Amino acid sequence: MGVSLEETATVTEPALPLLQLENLSMSYRAKPVLRGINWTWLAGEHWAVVGGNGSGKSSLAAVLSGEQSHFAGRFERGRRLASGSTAYVCFERGRRLCERDRKLDCAEFESDAKDTGTRVRDLVHDMAALHGRFPDLLPKLDLERLLDRGLRYLSTGEMRKTLLANALLNDPELLILDNPLDGLDAATQTLLKEALQDIMASCPAVLMLCRDLDDVPAACSHLLV
């Protein structure tokens, strides 16, 4: 039987793992949050992790992003991930940035009694580069009008879009999005879903953490429950 060139390429050039987990387990204050996870992620795949509150999604993301190093088992990064960056976009990062600005607030020394703090443009500092990689993304994120606004004065949706743009500027090999649609109104959810489709078409690998199957983008190729 004849074999096409495409089939030959599939046989002789198997996809390389982006990462591998073997019997990964983790506890928080003596309470197990991850138990015996075995997972191989191949290059070219986009994954969604679906589970309710307390199911371990964010703990898994913390391990993959390098924010959490206290775990049992083996976590092996493939060559691309070992040499590239991982970006983790989550509500907690936005909260930490706003809390830092509150501590550093110097409004009492300003003539208008207002300290803007960290502005959107401070995080999204190279709009031209972002537009070059994602030409259709900026209109959907609608960040132009927010550039001089302080992070503390952003809505939940505006903060999510700002953190997302900031992560993309680092050109990550792995982009982790922690419940990106939570707390958003229907119009903002629709806009962000369209933006995520563009991002997943261009990023090497995306991990979506979702509470509901309805929030999983169509571009996700694999599902972990």
KOLLUMDO-216725 format. One record per residue: residue in three letters; x, y, z of N, C-alpha, C in turn. Coordinates in nm, 3 decimals, decimal comma, padded with zeros to 5 digits. Example, Ala and Ser with C-alpha at 12.3 -4.5 7.8 and 13.67 -1.06 7.14 Angstrom:
<atoms>
res/n_xx/n_yy/n_zz/ca_xx/ca_yy/ca_zz/c_xx/c_yy/c_zz
ALA/01,319/-00,569/00,780/01,230/-00,450/00,780/01,320/-00,330/00,780
SER/01,285/-00,225/00,708/01,367/-00,106/00,714/01,290/00,003/00,787
</atoms>
This chain:
<atoms>
res/n_xx/n_yy/n_zz/ca_xx/ca_yy/ca_zz/c_xx/c_yy/c_zz
MET/00,084/-00,119/00,000/00,000/00,000/00,000/00,088/00,124/00,000
GLY/00,057/00,221/-00,082/00,135/00,344/-00,089/00,107/00,433/00,032
VAL/00,205/00,515/00,068/00,194/00,608/00,179/00,220/00,748/00,128
SER/00,132/00,842/00,157/00,148/00,980/00,111/00,261/01,048/00,185
LEU/00,310/01,162/00,131/00,416/01,239/00,196/00,370/01,288/00,332
GLU/00,244/01,325/00,341/00,191/01,374/00,468/00,193/01,264/00,573
GLU/00,155/01,141/00,530/00,155/01,028/00,623/00,298/00,994/00,664
THR/00,392/01,003/00,568/00,532/00,974/00,598/00,586/01,071/00,700
ALA/00,552/01,201/00,684/00,598/01,302/00,779/00,545/01,275/00,919
THR/00,420/01,226/00,924/00,360/01,197/01,053/00,433/01,082/01,122
VAL/00,475/00,983/01,042/00,541/00,866/01,098/00,684/00,898/01,139
THR/00,757/00,972/01,057/00,899/00,994/01,081/00,928/01,115/01,167
GLU/00,832/01,208/01,182/00,856/01,328/01,260/00,745/01,345/01,365
PRO/00,747/01,262/01,469/00,642/01,271/01,570/00,649/01,403/01,645
ALA/00,535/01,449/01,692/00,530/01,574/01,768/00,609/01,557/01,898
LEU/00,687/01,659/01,931/00,768/01,655/02,052/00,686/01,705/02,171
PRO/00,709/01,647/02,290/00,635/01,694/02,408/00,674/01,837/02,444
LEU/00,573/01,918/02,474/00,597/02,050/02,530/00,631/02,036/02,678
LEU/00,558/01,944/02,743/00,584/01,916/02,884/00,530/01,778/02,918
GLN/00,582/01,721/03,026/00,535/01,593/03,076/00,526/01,596/03,228
LEU/00,416/01,545/03,281/00,399/01,529/03,424/00,388/01,381/03,456
GLU/00,458/01,336/03,557/00,451/01,197/03,599/00,420/01,192/03,748
ASN/00,303/01,135/03,780/00,259/01,116/03,918/00,273/01,245/04,000
LEU/00,232/01,357/03,942/00,243/01,487/04,009/00,138/01,498/04,118
SER/00,182/01,530/04,238/00,092/01,548/04,352/00,135/01,672/04,429
MET/00,039/01,736/04,495/00,069/01,858/04,569/-00,033/01,874/04,681
SER/00,013/01,922/04,795/-00,075/01,947/04,909/-00,059/02,091/04,954
TYR/-00,167/02,145/05,011/-00,166/02,280/05,064/-00,217/02,274/05,207
ARG/-00,129/02,308/05,302/-00,163/02,296/05,443/-00,214/02,157/05,477
ALA/-00,140/02,058/05,430/-00,167/01,916/05,456/-00,289/01,863/05,383
LYS/-00,353/01,946/05,302/-00,470/01,902/05,226/-00,430/01,876/05,080
PRO/-00,449/01,754/05,030/-00,413/01,725/04,890/-00,497/01,809/04,792
VAL/-00,429/01,875/04,698/-00,500/01,951/04,595/-00,476/01,892/04,456
LEU/-00,366/01,819/04,439/-00,338/01,748/04,314/-00,291/01,608/04,351
ARG/-00,344/01,508/04,278/-00,309/01,370/04,312/-00,276/01,290/04,188
GLY/-00,152/01,244/04,180/-00,110/01,146/04,080/-00,142/01,182/03,936
ILE/-00,112/01,304/03,894/-00,143/01,347/03,756/-00,034/01,299/03,661
ASN/-00,074/01,228/03,557/00,014/01,188/03,448/-00,037/01,253/03,320
TRP/00,047/01,333/03,258/-00,002/01,417/03,147/00,114/01,447/03,053
THR/00,092/01,422/02,924/00,189/01,459/02,820/00,122/01,558/02,727
TRP/00,183/01,673/02,712/00,133/01,780/02,624/00,226/01,789/02,504
LEU/00,173/01,762/02,386/00,253/01,766/02,264/00,247/01,904/02,200
ALA/00,356/01,940/02,133/00,362/02,068/02,064/00,248/02,077/01,963
GLY/00,188/02,195/01,953/00,079/02,217/01,860/-00,059/02,199/01,920
GLU/-00,064/02,156/02,047/-00,193/02,134/02,112/-00,232/02,255/02,197
HIS/-00,363/02,280/02,208/-00,419/02,376/02,302/-00,509/02,298/02,397
TRP/-00,492/02,321/02,527/-00,566/02,245/02,627/-00,659/02,333/02,709
ALA/-00,767/02,273/02,755/-00,854/02,336/02,855/-00,863/02,243/02,975
VAL/-00,852/02,300/03,094/-00,870/02,225/03,218/-01,002/02,271/03,279
VAL/-01,094/02,179/03,299/-01,227/02,213/03,347/-01,249/02,151/03,485
GLY/-01,298/02,233/03,578/-01,327/02,183/03,713/-01,383/02,295/03,798
GLY/-01,451/02,258/03,904/-01,511/02,357/03,992/-01,410/02,422/04,083
ASN/-01,459/02,513/04,167/-01,373/02,578/04,266/-01,311/02,473/04,358
GLY/-01,181/02,486/04,383/-01,114/02,395/04,473/-01,073/02,263/04,410
SER/-01,089/02,251/04,278/-01,055/02,125/04,212/-00,906/02,112/04,179
GLY/-00,829/02,220/04,197/-00,685/02,213/04,174/-00,638/02,278/04,045
LYS/-00,726/02,345/03,971/-00,687/02,406/03,843/-00,576/02,510/03,861
SER/-00,598/02,601/03,956/-00,499/02,708/03,976/-00,369/02,653/04,034
SER/-00,377/02,549/04,115/-00,256/02,486/04,168/-00,174/02,424/04,055
LEU/-00,241/02,359/03,962/-00,173/02,302/03,847/-00,108/02,412/03,764
ALA/-00,180/02,522/03,742/-00,124/02,633/03,665/-00,002/02,692/03,735
ALA/-00,006/02,700/03,868/00,108/02,754/03,942/00,232/02,667/03,925
VAL/00,213/02,536/03,918/00,325/02,445/03,893/00,381/02,467/03,752
LEU/00,292/02,470/03,654/00,336/02,482/03,515/00,405/02,616/03,489
SER/00,360/02,722/03,557/00,418/02,854/03,536/00,547/02,875/03,614
GLY/00,579/02,782/03,705/00,698/02,796/03,786/00,677/02,874/03,914
GLU/00,553/02,918/03,941/00,525/02,992/04,064/00,522/02,901/04,186
GLN/00,499/02,772/04,164/00,493/02,675/04,274/00,595/02,564/04,246
SER/00,689/02,547/04,337/00,793/02,445/04,319/00,785/02,333/04,422
HIS/00,691/02,343/04,516/00,678/02,241/04,619/00,571/02,140/04,577
PHE/00,615/02,033/04,513/00,525/01,927/04,469/00,602/01,796/04,464
ALA/00,529/01,688/04,460/00,589/01,555/04,446/00,567/01,506/04,303
GLY/00,655/01,417/04,258/00,646/01,367/04,122/00,743/01,441/04,030
ARG/00,725/01,422/03,900/00,820/01,478/03,803/00,749/01,572/03,707
PHE/00,810/01,686/03,684/00,764/01,784/03,585/00,881/01,812/03,492
GLU/00,869/01,767/03,369/00,977/01,784/03,271/00,931/01,877/03,159
ARG/01,005/01,984/03,138/00,977/02,077/03,030/01,049/02,032/02,903
GLY/00,978/02,037/02,789/01,043/02,010/02,661/01,139/02,122/02,627
ARG/01,213/02,103/02,519/01,317/02,199/02,480/01,260/02,339/02,457
ARG/01,147/02,347/02,389/01,090/02,479/02,358/01,046/02,551/02,484
LEU/00,983/02,479/02,574/00,934/02,542/02,695/01,048/02,576/02,790
ALA/01,152/02,493/02,790/01,267/02,517/02,877/01,343/02,643/02,836
SER/01,345/02,672/02,707/01,420/02,789/02,658/01,331/02,911/02,637
GLY/01,198/02,894/02,638/01,105/03,005/02,618/01,037/03,045/02,747
SER/00,940/03,133/02,734/00,875/03,187/02,853/00,734/03,129/02,869
THR/00,687/03,131/02,992/00,549/03,094/03,024/00,481/03,216/03,086
ALA/00,366/03,254/03,033/00,291/03,368/03,085/00,163/03,317/03,151
TYR/00,140/03,363/03,274/00,025/03,319/03,352/-00,062/03,441/03,379
VAL/-00,180/03,446/03,318/-00,273/03,558/03,333/-00,383/03,517/03,429
CYS/-00,389/03,583/03,546/-00,487/03,545/03,646/-00,533/03,668/03,724
PHE/-00,647/03,656/03,789/-00,702/03,764/03,869/-00,607/03,805/03,980
GLU/-00,537/03,708/04,036/-00,448/03,736/04,149/-00,338/03,836/04,112
ARG/-00,286/03,827/03,989/-00,181/03,921/03,950/-00,234/04,064/03,945
GLY/-00,353/04,082/03,889/-00,414/04,215/03,887/-00,436/04,269/04,026
ARG/-00,480/04,182/04,117/-00,503/04,224/04,255/-00,372/04,268/04,321
ARG/-00,263/04,193/04,296/-00,133/04,229/04,354/-00,084/04,364/04,302
LEU/-00,102/04,389/04,173/-00,059/04,517/04,116/-00,136/04,634/04,176
CYS/-00,266/04,617/04,193/-00,347/04,724/04,251/-00,312/04,746/04,398
GLU/-00,286/04,638/04,470/-00,249/04,650/04,610/-00,115/04,722/04,625
ARG/-00,022/04,693/04,535/00,107/04,763/04,539/00,087/04,913/04,516
ASP/00,002/04,949/04,419/-00,023/05,091/04,391/-00,088/05,161/04,510
ARG/-00,175/05,090/04,580/-00,237/05,151/04,698/-00,133/05,181/04,807
LYS/-00,039/05,091/04,824/00,065/05,112/04,925/00,158/05,227/04,888
LEU/00,179/05,246/04,757/00,271/05,350/04,711/00,199/05,480/04,677
ASP/00,070/05,487/04,703/-00,008/05,605/04,667/00,050/05,732/04,730
CYS/00,073/05,834/04,646/00,128/05,961/04,696/00,033/06,076/04,664
ALA/-00,097/06,050/04,663/-00,196/06,151/04,626/-00,188/06,274/04,717
GLU/-00,151/06,254/04,843/-00,148/06,367/04,936/-00,041/06,470/04,899
PHE/00,054/06,429/04,813/00,160/06,521/04,772/00,135/06,579/04,633
GLU/00,024/06,540/04,567/-00,006/06,587/04,433/-00,104/06,703/04,438
SER/-00,089/06,796/04,342/-00,174/06,916/04,341/-00,321/06,883/04,319
ASP/-00,347/06,775/04,243/-00,487/06,738/04,218/-00,536/06,630/04,315
ALA/-00,451/06,600/04,414/-00,486/06,500/04,517/-00,519/06,364/04,456
LYS/-00,452/06,331/04,345/-00,479/06,203/04,280/-00,349/06,142/04,229
ASP/-00,328/06,018/04,261/-00,213/05,943/04,211/-00,264/05,833/04,120
THR/-00,236/05,845/03,991/-00,285/05,746/03,894/-00,224/05,610/03,918
GLY/-00,098/05,607/03,966/-00,030/05,480/03,986/00,012/05,418/03,853
THR/00,024/05,288/03,851/00,062/05,218/03,729/-00,048/05,235/03,625
ARG/-00,009/05,281/03,506/-00,106/05,301/03,399/-00,107/05,181/03,305
VAL/-00,212/05,172/03,227/-00,221/05,065/03,128/-00,101/05,070/03,034
ARG/-00,061/05,190/02,990/00,051/05,200/02,897/00,182/05,152/02,959
ASP/00,192/05,150/03,093/00,312/05,099/03,157/00,325/04,948/03,140
LEU/00,213/04,879/03,126/00,215/04,734/03,104/00,212/04,700/02,956
VAL/00,131/04,775/02,880/00,121/04,751/02,736/00,208/04,857/02,668
HIS/00,338/04,840/02,680/00,432/04,945/02,643/00,472/04,946/02,496
ASP/00,438/04,842/02,422/00,478/04,836/02,281/00,359/04,791/02,197
MET/00,266/04,883/02,176/00,144/04,851/02,102/00,176/04,812/01,958
ALA/00,280/04,874/01,900/00,316/04,844/01,761/00,359/04,698/01,746
ALA/00,436/04,649/01,843/00,480/04,509/01,838/00,362/04,415/01,852
LEU/00,271/04,452/01,942/00,152/04,369/01,962/00,066/04,366/01,837
HIS/00,051/04,482/01,773/-00,028/04,489/01,651/00,038/04,410/01,538
GLY/00,172/04,410/01,535/00,243/04,335/01,432/00,218/04,186/01,440
ARG/00,205/04,133/01,563/00,183/03,990/01,581/00,035/03,954/01,576
PHE/-00,050/04,044/01,625/-00,194/04,018/01,632/-00,269/04,139/01,573
PRO/-00,267/04,155/01,441/-00,326/04,276/01,380/-00,474/04,297/01,409
ASP/-00,547/04,188/01,434/-00,691/04,201/01,459/-00,725/04,208/01,608
LEU/-00,623/04,196/01,692/-00,649/04,182/01,835/-00,679/04,315/01,904
LEU/-00,602/04,419/01,876/-00,615/04,544/01,949/-00,755/04,606/01,941
PRO/-00,819/04,607/01,821/-00,955/04,661/01,819/-01,051/04,582/01,908
LYS/-01,030/04,451/01,917/-01,118/04,369/02,000/-01,091/04,392/02,150
LEU/-00,966/04,416/02,184/-00,935/04,444/02,323/-00,969/04,587/02,362
ASP/-00,973/04,677/02,264/-01,015/04,816/02,287/-00,930/04,881/02,397
LEU/-00,797/04,874/02,381/-00,708/04,926/02,484/-00,663/05,069/02,459
GLU/-00,676/05,117/02,336/-00,625/05,250/02,302/-00,680/05,357/02,397
ARG/-00,807/05,350/02,427/-00,871/05,454/02,509/-00,834/05,441/02,657
LEU/-00,769/05,332/02,695/-00,738/05,307/02,836/-00,593/05,335/02,872
LEU/-00,510/05,372/02,776/-00,366/05,375/02,797/-00,322/05,461/02,915
ASP/-00,389/05,571/02,940/-00,347/05,661/03,048/-00,428/05,642/03,176
ARG/-00,507/05,536/03,181/-00,587/05,509/03,301/-00,507/05,423/03,398
GLY/-00,518/05,452/03,527/-00,451/05,372/03,628/-00,516/05,237/03,645
LEU/-00,437/05,137/03,682/-00,490/05,001/03,696/-00,601/04,994/03,801
ARG/-00,591/05,076/03,904/-00,691/05,072/04,011/-00,828/05,121/03,965
TYR/-00,832/05,188/03,850/-00,957/05,246/03,801/-01,015/05,167/03,684
LEU/-00,963/05,045/03,663/-01,013/04,959/03,555/-01,124/04,869/03,606
SER/-01,215/04,836/03,516/-01,315/04,734/03,547/-01,249/04,596/03,541
THR/-01,323/04,494/03,584/-01,269/04,358/03,578/-01,231/04,320/03,435
GLY/-01,318/04,350/03,340/-01,291/04,316/03,200/-01,172/04,392/03,145
GLU/-01,161/04,520/03,180/-01,049/04,602/03,132/-00,917/04,552/03,189
MET/-00,917/04,512/03,315/-00,796/04,457/03,376/-00,755/04,326/03,308
ARG/-00,853/04,239/03,280/-00,821/04,112/03,215/-00,757/04,137/03,078
LYS/-00,813/04,231/03,002/-00,761/04,259/02,868/-00,621/04,320/02,874
THR/-00,597/04,404/02,975/-00,465/04,466/02,991/-00,360/04,361/03,025
LEU/-00,391/04,273/03,119/-00,297/04,167/03,157/-00,272/04,071/03,042
LEU/-00,374/04,045/02,963/-00,360/03,957/02,848/-00,265/04,018/02,746
ALA/-00,283/04,147/02,715/-00,195/04,215/02,620/-00,052/04,217/02,671
ASN/-00,034/04,242/02,800/00,099/04,243/02,859/00,168/04,107/02,846
ALA/00,092/04,000/02,868/00,148/03,865/02,857/00,191/03,835/02,713
LEU/00,111/03,878/02,617/00,141/03,849/02,477/00,266/03,923/02,429
LEU/00,296/04,038/02,489/00,416/04,112/02,449/00,544/04,034/02,478
ASN/00,537/03,939/02,573/00,654/03,858/02,606/00,671/03,739/02,513
ASP/00,581/03,727/02,414/00,591/03,621/02,313/00,608/03,483/02,378
PRO/00,515/03,442/02,466/00,534/03,319/02,543/00,520/03,192/02,459
GLU/00,593/03,090/02,500/00,576/02,958/02,440/00,452/02,890/02,496
LEU/00,416/02,926/02,620/00,296/02,873/02,685/00,222/02,989/02,750
LEU/00,095/03,005/02,715/00,010/03,109/02,772/-00,098/03,040/02,855
ILE/-00,103/03,072/02,985/-00,202/03,014/03,075/-00,303/03,122/03,113
LEU/-00,430/03,094/03,090/-00,537/03,189/03,119/-00,629/03,128/03,224
ASP/-00,634/03,192/03,340/-00,709/03,140/03,454/-00,849/03,202/03,456
ASN/-00,949/03,123/03,416/-01,089/03,167/03,415/-01,106/03,308/03,356
PRO/-01,064/03,329/03,231/-01,062/03,465/03,175/-01,200/03,528/03,156
LEU/-01,307/03,449/03,159/-01,440/03,504/03,135/-01,518/03,528/03,264
ASP/-01,461/03,491/03,378/-01,532/03,507/03,505/-01,559/03,653/03,537
GLY/-01,680/03,682/03,583/-01,714/03,815/03,630/-01,736/03,918/03,521
LEU/-01,743/03,876/03,396/-01,760/03,970/03,285/-01,905/03,970/03,237
ASP/-01,951/04,086/03,191/-02,086/04,093/03,135/-02,088/04,022/03,000
ALA/-02,206/03,997/02,946/-02,222/03,917/02,824/-02,149/03,979/02,706
ALA/-02,155/04,113/02,692/-02,091/04,180/02,579/-01,939/04,165/02,586
THR/-01,882/04,181/02,706/-01,736/04,169/02,722/-01,692/04,024/02,702
GLN/-01,775/03,930/02,747/-01,742/03,789/02,725/-01,735/03,757/02,575
THR/-01,830/03,807/02,499/-01,831/03,783/02,355/-01,707/03,841/02,289
LEU/-01,672/03,965/02,328/-01,554/04,030/02,272/-01,428/03,953/02,306
LEU/-01,416/03,908/02,432/-01,295/03,838/02,473/-01,286/03,699/02,410
LYS/-01,399/03,634/02,389/-01,397/03,504/02,322/-01,344/03,517/02,179
GLU/-01,384/03,624/02,110/-01,333/03,647/01,975/-01,182/03,673/01,978
ALA/-01,137/03,749/02,076/-00,994/03,777/02,089/-00,917/03,648/02,118
LEU/-00,973/03,560/02,200/-00,904/03,435/02,234/-00,889/03,346/02,112
GLN/-00,986/03,348/02,022/-00,974/03,269/01,899/-00,853/03,316/01,818
ASP/-00,834/03,449/01,807/-00,718/03,503/01,735/-00,588/03,464/01,804
ILE/-00,587/03,473/01,936/-00,466/03,442/02,012/-00,427/03,296/01,995
MET/-00,524/03,207/02,003/-00,494/03,064/01,995/-00,453/03,021/01,856
ALA/-00,487/03,103/01,756/-00,442/03,073/01,620/-00,296/03,112/01,600
SER/-00,241/03,196/01,690/-00,105/03,247/01,672/-00,008/03,201/01,780
CYS/-00,055/03,171/01,900/00,033/03,130/02,008/00,069/02,981/01,996
PRO/00,194/02,945/02,032/00,234/02,804/02,023/00,148/02,711/02,107
ALA/00,117/02,753/02,231/00,040/02,665/02,320/-00,037/02,750/02,420
VAL/-00,166/02,718/02,438/-00,251/02,791/02,531/-00,319/02,691/02,624
LEU/-00,320/02,723/02,754/-00,392/02,645/02,854/-00,501/02,732/02,911
MET/-00,625/02,688/02,898/-00,741/02,760/02,952/-00,791/02,688/03,076
LEU/-00,805/02,761/03,187/-00,867/02,706/03,307/-01,011/02,755/03,309
CYS/-01,105/02,662/03,314/-01,248/02,698/03,303/-01,328/02,623/03,408
ARG/-01,433/02,687/03,458/-01,525/02,620/03,550/-01,635/02,548/03,475
ASP/-01,664/02,591/03,352/-01,778/02,539/03,278/-01,735/02,502/03,137
LEU/-01,789/02,393/03,087/-01,757/02,351/02,950/-01,796/02,456/02,847
ASP/-01,899/02,534/02,876/-01,944/02,637/02,782/-01,839/02,745/02,761
ASP/-01,744/02,758/02,853/-01,641/02,860/02,842/-01,518/02,814/02,763
VAL/-01,515/02,687/02,723/-01,400/02,633/02,651/-01,406/02,678/02,505
PRO/-01,304/02,750/02,455/-01,304/02,793/02,316/-01,299/02,676/02,219
ALA/-01,357/02,695/02,101/-01,356/02,589/02,001/-01,215/02,554/01,957
ALA/-01,121/02,648/01,974/-00,984/02,625/01,927/-00,907/02,531/02,019
CYS/-00,961/02,500/02,137/-00,894/02,403/02,226/-00,903/02,264/02,164
SER/-00,790/02,198/02,152/-00,787/02,066/02,089/-00,802/01,952/02,188
HIS/-00,773/01,979/02,317/-00,774/01,873/02,418/-00,836/01,925/02,547
LEU/-00,891/01,831/02,623/-00,963/01,864/02,745/-00,914/01,777/02,860
LEU/-00,886/01,842/02,974/-00,848/01,771/03,097/-00,951/01,806/03,203
VAL/-01,017/01,704/03,258/-01,124/01,728/03,356/-01,073/01,692/03,495
</atoms>
